[in-house]
Amino acid sequence: EIHRDDAGPTGRLDEIAWFNIASQLKSPDFETYLKLLEESIKDFNRAGITAVHDAGLGLEGMPEIVYTAYQKLNAQGKLSLRVFLSLLPETFDAMKPEPLRKMGDERLKLGGVKLFIDGSIQAETAALLEPYARHPDKKGELVMDVADFEAMVAKYHAAGHHLSIHGNGDAAIEAIITALEKAQEKHPQPDNRHMLIHSQMAHRSHLKRMRKLGVIPSFFCMHVQNWGDRHRDLFIGPERASRIDPAGEAEAMGLPFTLHVDTPVLPIQILDSIQTTVTRETRNGDILGPDQRTTPYGAVAAYTSVAALCSRSESERGTLSVGKLADMTLLSQDITMIDPKEIGNTSIRMTIVGGDIVYRNDTPVDDS
């Protein structure tokens, strides 16, 4: 959306409007981007991260630079975390088979295709079934024609490609699940493990349909901490806000789910994310939807064993087991045994990838 007042465009761009501008900006040269990527990887290591899902190669408008930089760091032994890489459809379709084959090792793996179907609640661009609380005539809208979207989903699903699909509003989630159901009925793909990214306003019925399809929701529970108060008071009202990112319900029904922090939307705050998933505490200190709280173990599993399922890497990582890759993070305390409100105060002591220490924090721990 391009925001306008009586004088015309105000300069504020939301969602797709920004991406359209960003894609036209001058890209950094390769060596500059390579250095930036290497520094970013170190930031993830400092945050205790051993693997990431880079979900949207092509958003930057320079896909060749990005995937070539990943490949170069990997070849140089400097890719100190594992990358599951999803591509925008136009980028995926344009890439030649050879680069795709080179993304098949245990450090850099092709993660299929990333699709978008709506925006965000806080920008009031998410597609809702019922109007926004302060705009009775506004429900948001899908960013693609439904028939075109269903055809695109069917195309990649039929070819056996993994799909990661962005959906925040309940109308968007309904469109995604319906498209996947139609694709699965026409082109059965057992164990597809498609991901529904955010799933912010998923209803219980949506979660049940995901479970039946084998779709894995990835919740952005930091919505609760960062925007939960505004969701309740401004955007969607108390009832709908109490159900955003329904990880507790997913855990209770045995639906595997992952968590994410959507960097660069937010900093790399994995422990804060786990704390918020377990407590559902907003920035103002309120508990938003106590029924959607998860167990600490469930939140940790979402970042470890279930995350490995999404990249079909469960035989290699996700748990500490004999024969798996030695990827692990050492914390200053056991976050499954402490007051959940203290999880975010835990420090990362060490990050290990493939048996190599890629980050070490030797600062003394205050046990007082």
C-alpha positions as CSV (number, residue, x, y, z in Angstrom):
1,E,0.0,0.0,0.0
2,I,1.2,3.5,-0.8
3,H,-0.1,5.9,1.9
4,R,-1.7,9.1,0.6
5,D,-3.2,12.3,2.1
6,D,-4.9,15.2,0.4
7,A,-1.6,16.3,-1.1
8,G,-0.8,12.9,-2.5
9,P,1.7,10.2,-1.5
10,T,3.1,10.7,2.1
11,G,6.2,8.7,1.6
12,R,5.1,5.8,3.7
13,L,5.1,2.4,1.9
14,D,3.7,-0.8,3.4
15,E,4.4,-4.4,2.4
16,I,4.3,-5.0,-1.4
17,A,4.7,-1.3,-2.2
18,W,8.0,-1.3,-0.4
19,F,9.2,-4.5,-2.1
20,N,8.4,-3.0,-5.5
21,I,10.6,0.0,-4.7
22,A,13.4,-2.1,-3.0
23,S,13.7,-4.3,-6.1
24,Q,14.7,-1.2,-8.1
25,L,17.4,0.0,-5.7
26,K,21.0,-0.4,-6.7
27,S,22.4,-3.6,-5.3
28,P,25.7,-3.7,-3.4
29,D,28.6,-5.2,-5.4
30,F,29.4,-8.9,-4.7
31,E,32.4,-8.4,-2.4
32,T,30.4,-5.9,-0.3
33,Y,27.5,-8.3,0.0
34,L,29.8,-11.2,0.8
35,K,31.2,-9.3,3.7
36,L,27.7,-8.3,4.9
37,L,26.5,-11.9,4.7
38,E,29.5,-13.2,6.6
39,E,28.9,-10.6,9.4
40,S,25.2,-11.5,9.5
41,I,26.1,-15.2,9.9
42,K,28.2,-14.3,12.9
43,D,25.3,-12.5,14.4
44,F,23.2,-15.6,14.1
45,N,26.0,-17.7,15.7
46,R,26.1,-15.2,18.6
47,A,22.4,-15.7,19.1
48,G,22.9,-19.5,19.4
49,I,21.6,-20.3,15.9
50,T,23.0,-23.4,14.1
51,A,20.6,-23.4,11.1
52,V,18.2,-20.9,9.4
53,H,15.4,-20.8,6.9
54,D,16.2,-18.0,4.5
55,A,12.7,-17.7,3.2
56,G,12.5,-15.5,0.2
57,L,15.6,-15.4,-2.1
58,G,14.7,-12.7,-4.6
59,L,13.1,-10.2,-2.3
60,E,16.3,-8.2,-2.3
61,G,16.2,-7.9,-6.1
62,M,19.7,-9.5,-6.4
63,P,19.2,-13.3,-6.2
64,E,22.3,-14.2,-8.2
65,I,24.5,-12.2,-5.8
66,V,22.9,-13.8,-2.7
67,Y,23.0,-17.4,-3.7
68,T,26.5,-17.0,-5.2
69,A,27.7,-15.5,-1.9
70,Y,26.2,-18.4,0.1
71,Q,28.0,-20.8,-2.3
72,K,31.3,-19.0,-1.9
73,L,31.2,-18.9,1.9
74,N,30.3,-22.6,1.9
75,A,33.2,-23.5,-0.5
76,Q,35.6,-21.4,1.8
77,G,34.4,-23.2,4.9
78,K,33.0,-19.9,6.3
79,L,29.3,-20.9,6.3
80,S,29.1,-21.4,10.0
81,L,25.4,-22.3,10.1
82,R,23.2,-24.4,7.9
83,V,20.9,-22.7,5.5
84,F,17.5,-23.9,4.1
85,L,16.9,-21.5,1.2
86,S,13.5,-20.8,-0.3
87,L,13.2,-18.8,-3.5
88,L,10.5,-16.5,-4.9
89,P,8.8,-18.2,-7.8
90,E,10.3,-16.0,-10.5
91,T,13.7,-16.6,-9.1
92,F,13.1,-20.3,-8.8
93,D,11.9,-20.6,-12.3
94,A,14.8,-18.6,-13.7
95,M,17.5,-20.5,-12.1
96,K,19.4,-23.1,-14.1
97,P,19.6,-26.7,-12.8
98,E,23.3,-26.5,-12.1
99,P,23.1,-23.9,-9.3
100,L,20.2,-25.8,-7.8
101,R,22.2,-29.0,-7.6
102,K,25.0,-27.2,-5.8
103,M,22.7,-26.3,-3.0
104,G,22.3,-29.9,-2.0
105,D,24.9,-30.4,0.8
106,E,24.4,-30.4,4.5
107,R,25.3,-26.7,4.9
108,L,23.3,-25.2,2.0
109,K,20.1,-26.9,1.0
110,L,17.4,-25.7,-1.5
111,G,14.2,-25.2,0.4
112,G,11.8,-24.9,-2.5
113,V,9.5,-21.9,-3.2
114,K,8.3,-19.0,-1.1
115,L,4.8,-17.5,-1.8
116,F,3.0,-14.6,-0.4
117,I,-0.8,-14.2,-0.3
118,D,-1.4,-11.3,2.1
119,G,0.3,-8.7,4.3
120,S,0.3,-8.0,8.1
121,I,-2.3,-7.2,10.7
122,Q,-0.4,-4.2,12.0
123,A,-0.3,-2.6,8.5
124,E,-4.0,-3.7,8.1
125,T,-3.0,-5.5,4.9
126,A,-3.6,-9.0,6.1
127,A,-6.7,-10.6,4.5
128,L,-9.4,-11.2,7.1
129,L,-12.8,-12.9,7.0
130,E,-14.3,-10.2,9.2
131,P,-13.5,-6.5,9.1
132,Y,-10.7,-4.7,11.1
133,A,-12.0,-3.4,14.4
134,R,-11.6,0.3,13.6
135,H,-12.5,0.0,9.9
136,P,-15.9,-1.8,9.5
137,D,-15.5,-1.6,5.7
138,K,-11.9,-2.9,5.5
139,K,-10.9,-6.6,5.5
140,G,-7.6,-6.4,3.7
141,E,-7.2,-8.4,0.5
142,L,-5.2,-11.2,-1.1
143,V,-2.3,-10.1,-3.1
144,M,-3.0,-12.7,-5.9
145,D,-6.0,-13.7,-7.8
146,V,-7.3,-16.9,-6.1
147,A,-7.3,-18.9,-9.3
148,D,-3.8,-17.8,-10.2
149,F,-2.6,-18.7,-6.7
150,E,-4.2,-22.1,-6.7
151,A,-2.6,-22.8,-10.1
152,M,0.8,-21.8,-8.8
153,V,0.5,-23.9,-5.7
154,A,-0.6,-26.9,-7.8
155,K,2.4,-26.4,-10.2
156,Y,5.0,-26.6,-7.5
157,H,3.3,-29.2,-5.4
158,A,2.8,-31.5,-8.4
159,A,6.5,-31.2,-9.2
160,G,7.4,-32.2,-5.6
161,H,8.8,-28.9,-4.5
162,H,8.5,-27.7,-0.9
163,L,6.3,-24.6,-0.4
164,S,6.6,-22.0,2.3
165,I,3.6,-19.7,2.1
166,H,3.1,-16.4,4.0
167,G,-0.4,-16.1,5.5
168,N,-1.4,-13.9,8.4
169,G,-5.1,-13.2,8.1
170,D,-7.7,-15.9,8.4
171,A,-9.0,-15.3,4.9
172,A,-5.5,-15.8,3.6
173,I,-5.0,-18.9,5.7
174,E,-8.3,-20.3,4.3
175,A,-7.1,-19.6,0.7
176,I,-3.8,-21.3,1.4
177,I,-5.2,-24.4,2.9
178,T,-7.9,-24.7,0.3
179,A,-5.2,-24.4,-2.5
180,L,-3.1,-27.1,-0.8
181,E,-6.1,-29.4,-0.4
182,K,-7.0,-29.1,-4.1
183,A,-3.3,-29.7,-5.1
184,Q,-3.0,-32.7,-2.8
185,E,-6.2,-34.2,-4.1
186,K,-5.2,-33.8,-7.7
187,H,-1.5,-34.6,-7.2
188,P,-1.0,-36.7,-4.1
189,Q,2.4,-36.0,-2.4
190,P,2.6,-37.9,0.8
191,D,4.8,-36.3,3.5
192,N,5.0,-33.0,1.7
193,R,5.8,-30.9,4.8
194,H,4.7,-27.6,3.2
195,M,4.9,-24.7,5.7
196,L,2.3,-22.0,6.4
197,I,4.4,-19.1,7.6
198,H,2.9,-17.0,10.4
199,S,-0.5,-18.7,10.5
200,Q,-1.3,-15.8,12.8
201,M,-5.1,-15.9,12.7
202,A,-5.5,-19.7,12.1
203,H,-8.8,-21.1,13.5
204,R,-9.0,-24.4,15.2
205,S,-10.5,-25.8,12.0
206,H,-7.5,-24.6,10.0
207,L,-5.1,-26.4,12.4
208,K,-7.1,-29.6,12.0
209,R,-6.9,-29.3,8.2
210,M,-3.2,-28.6,8.4
211,R,-2.7,-31.7,10.5
212,K,-4.6,-33.8,8.0
213,L,-2.6,-32.4,5.1
214,G,0.8,-32.7,6.8
215,V,1.3,-28.9,6.6
216,I,3.5,-27.4,9.3
217,P,2.6,-24.0,10.7
218,S,5.4,-21.6,11.7
219,F,4.2,-19.2,14.3
220,F,5.6,-15.7,14.9
221,C,4.7,-15.6,18.5
222,M,6.6,-12.3,19.0
223,H,3.5,-10.8,17.5
224,V,2.1,-11.1,21.1
225,Q,4.9,-9.2,22.7
226,N,5.4,-6.5,20.1
227,W,2.0,-5.9,18.7
228,G,-0.4,-7.9,20.9
229,D,-1.7,-4.8,22.8
230,R,-2.3,-2.9,19.6
231,H,-3.9,-6.0,18.0
232,R,-6.4,-6.2,20.9
233,D,-7.0,-2.4,21.3
234,L,-6.9,-1.2,17.7
235,F,-6.7,-3.8,14.9
236,I,-8.8,-6.9,15.6
237,G,-10.3,-6.6,19.0
238,P,-9.9,-8.8,22.2
239,E,-11.5,-12.0,21.0
240,R,-9.5,-12.4,17.8
241,A,-6.3,-11.0,19.3
242,S,-6.4,-13.6,22.1
243,R,-6.1,-16.4,19.4
244,I,-3.2,-15.0,17.4
245,D,-0.4,-17.5,16.8
246,P,-2.3,-20.4,18.4
247,A,0.8,-22.5,19.3
248,G,-0.8,-23.8,22.5
249,E,-3.8,-25.2,20.6
250,A,-1.4,-26.7,18.0
251,E,0.6,-28.4,20.7
252,A,-2.5,-29.7,22.4
253,M,-3.8,-31.4,19.3
254,G,-0.4,-32.9,18.3
255,L,0.2,-30.6,15.3
256,P,4.0,-30.1,14.8
257,F,4.8,-26.4,14.6
258,T,7.9,-24.2,14.4
259,L,8.6,-20.7,15.6
260,H,10.5,-17.8,14.0
261,V,11.4,-14.2,14.7
262,D,11.2,-13.0,11.1
263,T,14.5,-11.2,11.1
264,P,15.0,-8.4,9.9
265,V,11.4,-7.6,11.0
266,L,12.7,-8.1,14.6
267,P,16.3,-8.8,15.9
268,I,17.4,-12.3,16.4
269,Q,15.6,-12.9,19.7
270,I,15.2,-16.7,20.0
271,L,15.1,-16.9,23.7
272,D,12.6,-13.9,23.9
273,S,10.5,-15.8,21.3
274,I,10.5,-18.9,23.5
275,Q,9.6,-16.9,26.6
276,T,6.7,-15.2,24.8
277,T,5.4,-18.5,23.4
278,V,5.3,-19.9,26.9
279,T,4.0,-16.8,28.7
280,R,1.9,-14.9,26.1
281,E,2.9,-11.7,27.9
282,T,2.5,-8.5,25.9
283,R,4.7,-5.4,26.1
284,N,2.3,-3.9,28.6
285,G,2.5,-7.0,30.8
286,D,-0.9,-8.4,30.0
287,I,-1.5,-12.1,29.2
288,L,-3.0,-12.4,25.7
289,G,-4.8,-15.7,25.3
290,P,-3.6,-17.8,28.2
291,D,-5.0,-20.9,26.5
292,Q,-2.5,-20.5,23.7
293,R,0.6,-20.8,26.0
294,T,2.8,-23.8,25.3
295,T,5.1,-25.9,27.5
296,P,8.7,-24.8,27.5
297,Y,9.6,-28.1,25.9
298,G,7.2,-27.5,23.1
299,A,8.6,-24.1,22.4
300,V,12.2,-25.5,22.4
301,A,11.2,-28.4,20.1
302,A,9.7,-25.9,17.7
303,Y,13.2,-24.4,17.2
304,T,15.0,-27.8,17.1
305,S,13.4,-31.1,16.3
306,V,10.4,-29.8,14.4
307,A,12.5,-27.2,12.5
308,A,14.6,-30.1,11.3
309,L,11.5,-31.9,10.0
310,C,10.7,-28.9,7.8
311,S,14.0,-29.2,5.9
312,R,13.9,-33.1,5.9
313,S,17.0,-33.1,8.1
314,E,15.6,-35.0,11.1
315,S,18.0,-37.8,10.5
316,E,20.9,-35.4,10.7
317,R,20.0,-32.8,13.3
318,G,17.2,-31.5,15.6
319,T,18.1,-33.7,18.6
320,L,21.3,-34.7,20.3
321,S,21.5,-38.3,19.1
322,V,24.2,-40.8,18.2
323,G,25.0,-40.5,14.5
324,K,23.7,-37.0,14.0
325,L,25.6,-33.8,13.2
326,A,27.1,-32.2,16.2
327,D,25.0,-29.0,16.2
328,M,24.2,-27.7,19.6
329,T,23.8,-24.5,21.7
330,L,24.9,-24.3,25.3
331,L,22.9,-22.0,27.5
332,S,23.6,-20.5,30.9
333,Q,20.6,-22.3,32.5
334,D,18.0,-25.0,31.8
335,I,15.2,-22.9,30.3
336,T,12.7,-25.8,30.7
337,M,13.1,-25.7,34.5
338,I,13.1,-22.0,35.4
339,D,10.4,-19.4,35.8
340,P,9.3,-18.8,32.2
341,K,9.6,-15.1,32.7
342,E,13.3,-15.5,33.1
343,I,13.9,-17.4,29.8
344,G,14.8,-14.2,28.0
345,N,17.5,-13.4,30.5
346,T,19.4,-16.6,29.7
347,S,22.7,-16.1,27.9
348,I,24.2,-18.0,25.0
349,R,27.4,-19.7,26.3
350,M,28.5,-21.6,23.2
351,T,27.3,-22.4,19.7
352,I,28.6,-25.5,18.0
353,V,28.0,-26.4,14.3
354,G,29.3,-29.7,13.0
355,G,31.5,-30.2,16.1
356,D,33.2,-26.8,15.6
357,I,32.8,-24.0,18.1
358,V,31.5,-21.0,16.1
359,Y,30.8,-18.8,19.1
360,R,32.0,-18.8,22.7
361,N,30.9,-16.5,25.5
362,D,33.4,-16.6,28.3
363,T,31.8,-13.8,30.4
364,P,31.3,-15.1,34.0
365,V,27.7,-16.1,34.8
366,D,26.2,-14.4,37.8
367,D,24.6,-17.2,39.9
368,S,23.4,-14.8,42.6
